[in-house]
């Protein structure tokens, strides 16, 4: 009989049977569902009407996922499927379809966050790298100082003193020349960079919410919600697939945050209870 996308074979709302006035048409036929699984990449091309092609992904294990609040995208590994609104069977079999909630590896995003802001989100108490170290404890006034074992005579000191002074003077002059040259070069580069930045910010100024985030990070605070932080500590993030693996051959999506994350967390709890 085959798979058909027509509606002539269906019944009326009342249950009555429709009489078909024409036979099946080639433009009405359908295909088997792709049922993309998680595994080593396997993609095929299918010819469609008009000589066009669709990319069928039979197996995928990675995808490009976007972190909306930080405006960054990274390629990461898909771990498993957590929720699907249409059918729990798609969750049990780890089938990738558009709109399904998946767990992805948080490593690439954690590394990016550490390189940009100096905060390791996998720790219980993240701290900014590059903070000044605690001052060393000074010795007590009554504590005896250590003495050198080898002592030199006044005659030995006088011999190498002159050579040492000449060597130090030459090194100081060379160092001063290098520093002067480096300072001139740096000033020239800074003037060019300043001009470029000025032109850039005149076209696209920094938004207020971005400035607020930067101020919070300088204070050592993390402007992330607790649910996302917990996911970073577990090493996996919740994301939604926004592409159709059976149509375009890719499993791309975005990380869940805010109200949308809360909505799907509640849905997952309800499905587990059932």
C-alpha positions as CSV (number, residue, x, y, z in Angstrom):
1,X,0.0,0.0,0.0
2,X,2.9,2.4,0.8
3,X,3.0,5.6,2.8
4,X,0.8,8.4,1.5
5,X,0.3,12.0,2.7
6,X,-3.1,12.4,1.2
7,X,-6.3,12.7,3.3
8,X,-8.7,10.7,1.0
9,X,-8.0,7.5,2.8
10,X,-9.1,9.0,6.2
11,X,-12.6,9.0,7.6
12,X,-14.9,12.0,8.4
13,X,-15.1,13.4,11.9
14,X,-18.4,11.5,12.3
15,X,-16.7,8.2,11.3
16,X,-18.1,8.0,7.8
17,X,-16.0,6.7,5.0
18,X,-14.9,8.9,2.2
19,X,-15.2,7.8,-1.5
20,X,-11.9,8.3,-3.3
21,X,-12.5,10.1,-6.7
22,X,-8.9,9.6,-7.9
23,X,-6.0,7.4,-7.5
24,X,-2.8,8.1,-5.6
25,X,-0.4,10.6,-7.0
26,X,3.4,10.6,-7.0
27,X,3.6,14.0,-5.2
28,X,1.6,12.5,-2.3
29,X,3.9,9.7,-1.3
30,X,5.9,9.7,2.0
31,X,9.0,8.0,3.3
32,X,9.9,6.0,6.4
33,X,10.9,8.1,9.4
34,X,14.7,8.6,9.8
35,X,14.9,7.8,13.5
36,X,18.3,9.3,13.9
37,X,20.3,7.6,16.7
38,X,23.3,8.7,18.8
39,X,26.5,7.2,17.5
40,X,29.3,7.7,15.0
41,X,28.3,10.0,12.2
42,X,26.5,8.4,9.3
43,X,24.8,10.7,6.7
44,X,23.2,10.0,3.4
45,X,21.7,12.1,0.6
46,X,18.2,11.6,-0.8
47,X,16.8,12.9,-4.1
48,X,13.6,14.8,-3.7
49,X,11.1,16.4,-6.1
50,X,12.5,18.8,-8.6
51,X,16.0,17.3,-8.4
52,X,16.7,18.7,-5.0
53,X,18.3,16.7,-2.2
54,X,17.7,16.2,1.5
55,X,20.5,15.1,3.9
56,X,19.4,12.2,6.1
57,X,21.4,11.7,9.3
58,X,21.1,8.1,10.4
59,X,23.6,8.5,13.3
60,X,25.0,11.7,15.0
61,X,27.1,12.2,18.1
62,X,28.0,15.9,18.0
63,X,26.3,19.2,17.2
64,X,26.8,23.0,17.4
65,X,25.0,24.5,20.4
66,X,24.5,28.1,21.2
67,X,24.7,29.7,24.7
68,X,22.2,32.7,24.2
69,X,23.1,34.9,27.2
70,X,26.8,34.7,26.5
71,X,26.4,34.9,22.6
72,X,28.8,32.0,22.1
73,X,28.5,28.7,20.1
74,X,30.6,25.6,20.5
75,X,30.7,22.1,19.0
76,X,30.0,19.5,21.7
77,X,29.1,15.9,22.3
78,X,25.4,14.8,22.6
79,X,25.1,12.4,25.6
80,X,21.5,11.3,25.6
81,X,17.9,12.3,25.1
82,X,16.0,13.5,28.2
83,X,12.6,14.5,27.1
84,X,10.3,14.5,24.0
85,X,6.8,16.0,24.1
86,X,5.4,13.6,21.5
87,X,6.5,10.1,22.6
88,X,8.4,8.6,25.5
89,X,9.6,5.8,23.1
90,X,11.8,8.4,21.4
91,X,13.4,9.1,24.8
92,X,13.9,5.4,25.6
93,X,15.6,4.7,22.2
94,X,17.6,8.0,22.2
95,X,16.1,9.1,18.9
96,X,17.1,12.7,17.8
97,X,14.3,14.8,16.4
98,X,13.6,18.5,16.3
99,X,12.4,19.9,19.6
100,X,13.7,17.1,21.8
101,X,15.6,18.0,25.0
102,X,19.1,16.4,25.2
103,X,22.0,16.4,27.6
104,X,25.3,17.7,26.1
105,X,28.9,17.8,27.4
106,X,29.6,21.0,29.3
107,X,33.3,20.9,28.7
108,X,33.7,23.2,25.7
109,X,31.5,25.9,27.4
110,X,33.3,25.6,30.7
111,X,36.7,26.0,29.1
112,X,35.5,29.1,27.1
113,X,34.1,30.6,30.3
114,X,37.4,30.0,32.2
115,X,39.5,31.5,29.4
116,X,37.3,34.6,29.1
117,X,36.4,35.3,32.7
118,X,38.9,33.2,34.7
119,X,36.1,31.3,36.6
120,X,36.0,27.5,36.7
121,X,32.3,26.7,36.8
122,X,32.9,23.0,37.7
123,X,34.1,24.0,41.2
124,X,31.8,24.4,44.2
125,X,33.2,27.9,44.9
126,X,34.6,29.4,41.6
127,X,37.3,32.0,42.1
128,X,38.7,34.5,39.7
129,X,42.2,33.6,38.5
130,X,45.0,36.2,38.8
131,X,43.9,37.4,42.3
132,X,46.8,38.8,44.5
133,X,48.3,36.2,46.8
134,X,48.2,36.5,50.6
135,X,51.2,38.4,52.0
136,X,53.9,36.3,53.6
137,X,54.2,36.3,57.4
138,X,57.0,38.3,58.7
139,X,59.5,36.8,61.1
140,X,59.3,37.7,64.8
141,X,61.7,40.3,66.1
142,X,63.4,37.9,68.5
143,X,63.9,35.2,65.9
144,X,67.6,34.7,65.0
145,X,68.6,35.2,61.4
146,X,70.6,32.6,59.4
147,X,74.2,33.3,58.7
148,X,76.1,32.3,55.5
149,X,78.5,29.4,56.0
150,X,81.2,30.7,53.7
151,X,82.8,34.0,54.5
152,X,85.2,36.0,52.3
153,X,88.1,38.2,53.2
154,X,88.2,42.0,52.4
155,X,91.0,41.4,49.8
156,X,88.9,38.9,47.8
157,X,85.9,41.3,47.8
158,X,88.0,44.2,46.4
159,X,89.3,42.2,43.4
160,X,86.0,41.4,41.7
161,X,84.2,44.6,42.7
162,X,85.3,46.7,39.8
163,X,84.5,44.0,37.2
164,X,81.1,43.5,38.7
165,X,80.3,47.3,38.6
166,X,81.3,47.5,34.9
167,X,79.2,44.5,34.0
168,X,76.2,45.9,35.8
169,X,76.6,49.3,34.1
170,X,76.6,47.7,30.6
171,X,73.6,45.5,31.4
172,X,71.7,48.6,32.8
173,X,72.4,50.6,29.6
174,X,71.3,47.7,27.3
175,X,68.1,47.1,29.4
176,X,67.3,50.8,29.3
177,X,67.6,50.9,25.5
178,X,65.4,47.8,25.1
179,X,62.7,49.2,27.4
180,X,62.7,52.5,25.5
181,X,62.3,50.8,22.2
182,X,59.5,48.5,23.5
183,X,57.7,51.5,25.1
184,X,57.7,53.4,21.7
185,X,56.4,50.3,19.9
186,X,53.7,49.7,22.5
187,X,52.6,53.4,22.4
188,X,52.3,53.2,18.6
189,X,50.2,50.0,18.8
190,X,48.0,51.4,21.5
191,X,47.2,54.5,19.6
192,X,46.2,52.4,16.6
193,X,44.1,50.0,18.8
194,X,42.4,52.9,20.5
195,X,41.4,54.4,17.2
196,X,40.0,51.0,16.0
197,X,38.0,50.6,19.3
198,X,36.7,54.1,19.2
199,X,35.4,53.6,15.6
200,X,33.9,50.2,16.7
201,X,32.1,51.5,19.7
202,X,30.8,54.5,17.8
203,X,29.1,52.1,15.5
204,X,28.0,49.5,18.1
205,X,28.1,50.7,21.7
206,X,28.3,48.2,24.6
207,X,24.9,47.4,26.0
208,X,24.0,48.0,29.6
209,X,23.4,44.4,30.6
210,X,26.8,43.4,29.3
211,X,28.5,46.1,31.4
212,X,26.6,44.9,34.4
213,X,27.9,41.4,33.9
214,X,31.4,42.6,33.6
215,X,31.1,44.6,36.9
216,X,29.7,41.5,38.7
217,X,32.6,39.3,37.4
218,X,35.2,41.8,38.6
219,X,33.7,41.5,42.1
220,X,34.0,37.7,41.9
221,X,30.2,37.1,41.4
222,X,28.8,34.8,38.8
223,X,25.7,36.2,36.9
224,X,24.3,32.7,36.3
225,X,21.2,31.0,37.6
226,X,21.6,28.2,40.1
227,X,20.1,25.5,37.8
228,X,22.7,26.2,35.1
229,X,25.6,26.3,37.7
230,X,24.5,22.9,39.0
231,X,24.5,21.5,35.5
232,X,28.1,22.8,35.0
233,X,29.2,21.1,38.2
234,X,27.6,17.8,36.9
235,X,29.5,18.2,33.6
236,X,26.3,18.2,31.4
237,X,24.0,20.9,30.1
238,X,20.3,20.7,29.0
239,X,19.7,21.8,25.4
240,X,17.0,21.7,22.8
241,X,17.5,20.6,19.2
242,X,16.4,23.4,16.8
243,X,17.4,21.6,13.5
244,X,15.8,18.5,11.9
245,X,18.5,15.7,11.7
246,X,16.4,13.8,9.1
247,X,16.1,16.9,6.8
248,X,19.4,18.7,7.1
249,X,21.7,16.0,8.5
250,X,22.7,18.1,11.6
251,X,21.8,18.1,15.3
252,X,22.2,21.8,16.3
253,X,20.4,23.6,19.1
254,X,20.6,26.0,22.0
255,X,21.2,25.7,25.8
256,X,18.1,25.9,28.0
257,X,18.0,28.9,30.4
258,X,15.5,30.9,32.4
259,X,11.7,30.2,32.2
260,X,12.1,27.7,29.4
261,X,14.6,25.6,31.5
262,X,12.2,25.6,34.4
263,X,9.3,24.5,32.2
264,X,11.2,21.5,30.8
265,X,12.5,20.5,34.3
266,X,8.9,20.4,35.6
267,X,7.8,18.3,32.5
268,X,10.7,15.8,33.0
269,X,9.7,15.3,36.7
270,X,6.1,14.6,35.7
271,X,7.1,12.1,33.0
272,X,9.4,10.3,35.4
273,X,6.5,9.9,37.9
274,X,4.3,8.4,35.2
